[in-house]
Amino acid sequence: MSTMAVALTALVPLADKVPSEDEIGAGWVYFVLFVLLAAAVTFLGFSLTKHLRKARANAERGVFGDEHHAS
């Protein structure tokens, strides 16, 4: 046998066993994390919309200066 085969044969008992189907699952912690991340993205979307609306209103009022010089 080659050295590689001997090394692999020695490592096989150290490998983790395959979990059964009832041991596999993301769990409640990851579900809560997913919901919190979705809420954060929603909050950021509303905040961005609000700030863009304010910036557009200020641009229409001429707060940012002369519009003819804008690129």
DRENLOLUM-809948 format. One record per residue (C-alpha): residue number from 1; x, y, z. Coordinates in Angstrom, 2 decimals, always signed. Each point is the difference from the previous one (the first is absolute). Example, Ala and Ser with C-alpha at 12.3 -4.5 7.8 and 13.67 -1.06 7.14 Angstrom:
! DRENLOLUM-809948
{k=1	X=+12.30	Y=-4.50	Z=+7.80}
{k=2	X=+1.37	Y=+3.44	Z=-0.66}
***
This chain:
! DRENLOLUM-809948
{k=1	X=+0.00	Y=+0.00	Z=+0.00}
{k=2	X=+1.08	Y=+3.52	Z=-0.64}
{k=3	X=+0.74	Y=+2.44	Z=+2.77}
{k=4	X=-3.07	Y=+2.06	Z=-0.95}
{k=5	X=-2.32	Y=-3.00	Z=+0.36}
{k=6	X=+1.44	Y=-0.83	Z=+3.42}
{k=7	X=-0.46	Y=+3.61	Z=+1.14}
{k=8	X=-3.61	Y=+0.09	Z=-1.22}
{k=9	X=-0.78	Y=-3.33	Z=+1.65}
{k=10	X=+1.33	Y=+1.35	Z=+3.31}
{k=11	X=-2.12	Y=+3.16	Z=-0.27}
{k=12	X=-3.35	Y=-1.66	Z=-0.81}
{k=13	X=-0.88	Y=-0.84	Z=+3.66}
{k=14	X=+0.64	Y=+3.66	Z=+0.96}
{k=15	X=-2.60	Y=+1.33	Z=-2.45}
{k=16	X=-3.38	Y=+1.14	Z=+1.29}
{k=17	X=-2.91	Y=-2.34	Z=-0.53}
{k=18	X=-2.80	Y=+1.12	Z=-2.33}
{k=19	X=-2.87	Y=+1.45	Z=+2.08}
{k=20	X=-3.46	Y=-1.48	Z=-0.27}
{k=21	X=-2.85	Y=+1.98	Z=-1.57}
{k=22	X=-1.51	Y=+0.93	Z=+3.36}
{k=23	X=+3.29	Y=+1.61	Z=+1.10}
{k=24	X=+0.13	Y=+2.34	Z=-2.99}
{k=25	X=-1.67	Y=+3.40	Z=+0.23}
{k=26	X=+0.75	Y=+3.68	Z=+0.13}
{k=27	X=-1.89	Y=+0.59	Z=+3.23}
{k=28	X=-1.89	Y=+2.87	Z=+1.55}
{k=29	X=+3.07	Y=+2.19	Z=+0.50}
{k=30	X=+0.63	Y=+0.24	Z=-3.72}
{k=31	X=-3.68	Y=+0.63	Z=-0.70}
{k=32	X=-0.01	Y=+2.92	Z=+2.44}
{k=33	X=+3.24	Y=+1.28	Z=-1.54}
{k=34	X=-1.59	Y=-0.20	Z=-3.46}
{k=35	X=-3.08	Y=+1.95	Z=+1.17}
{k=36	X=+2.19	Y=+2.67	Z=+1.65}
{k=37	X=+2.07	Y=+0.39	Z=-3.17}
{k=38	X=-3.17	Y=+0.31	Z=-2.09}
{k=39	X=-1.28	Y=+2.69	Z=+2.40}
{k=40	X=+3.32	Y=+1.86	Z=-0.23}
{k=41	X=-0.11	Y=-0.02	Z=-3.82}
{k=42	X=-3.61	Y=+1.25	Z=+0.09}
{k=43	X=+0.94	Y=+2.81	Z=+2.41}
{k=44	X=+2.96	Y=+1.02	Z=-2.16}
{k=45	X=-2.20	Y=+0.03	Z=-3.11}
{k=46	X=-2.56	Y=+2.30	Z=+1.62}
{k=47	X=+2.74	Y=+2.24	Z=+1.36}
{k=48	X=+1.67	Y=+0.26	Z=-3.42}
{k=49	X=-3.32	Y=+0.86	Z=-1.64}
{k=50	X=-0.68	Y=+2.72	Z=+2.58}
{k=51	X=+3.44	Y=+1.58	Z=-0.41}
{k=52	X=-0.15	Y=-0.12	Z=-3.80}
{k=53	X=-3.42	Y=+1.68	Z=+0.11}
{k=54	X=+1.42	Y=+2.77	Z=+2.23}
{k=55	X=+3.02	Y=+0.45	Z=-2.27}
{k=56	X=-2.22	Y=+0.24	Z=-3.09}
{k=57	X=-2.22	Y=+2.61	Z=+1.70}
{k=58	X=+3.05	Y=+2.03	Z=+1.02}
{k=59	X=+1.41	Y=-0.20	Z=-3.53}
{k=60	X=-3.28	Y=+1.28	Z=-1.43}
{k=61	X=+0.03	Y=+2.92	Z=+2.45}
{k=62	X=+3.56	Y=+0.86	Z=-1.10}
{k=63	X=+1.68	Y=-0.68	Z=+3.33}
{k=64	X=+3.01	Y=-1.59	Z=-1.69}
{k=65	X=+0.79	Y=+2.94	Z=-2.27}
{k=66	X=-0.46	Y=+0.76	Z=-3.69}
{k=67	X=-1.24	Y=-3.03	Z=-1.96}
{k=68	X=+1.66	Y=+1.18	Z=-3.23}
{k=69	X=+3.43	Y=-0.89	Z=+1.35}
{k=70	X=-0.96	Y=-3.56	Z=+0.96}
{k=71	X=+1.51	Y=-2.76	Z=-2.11}
***
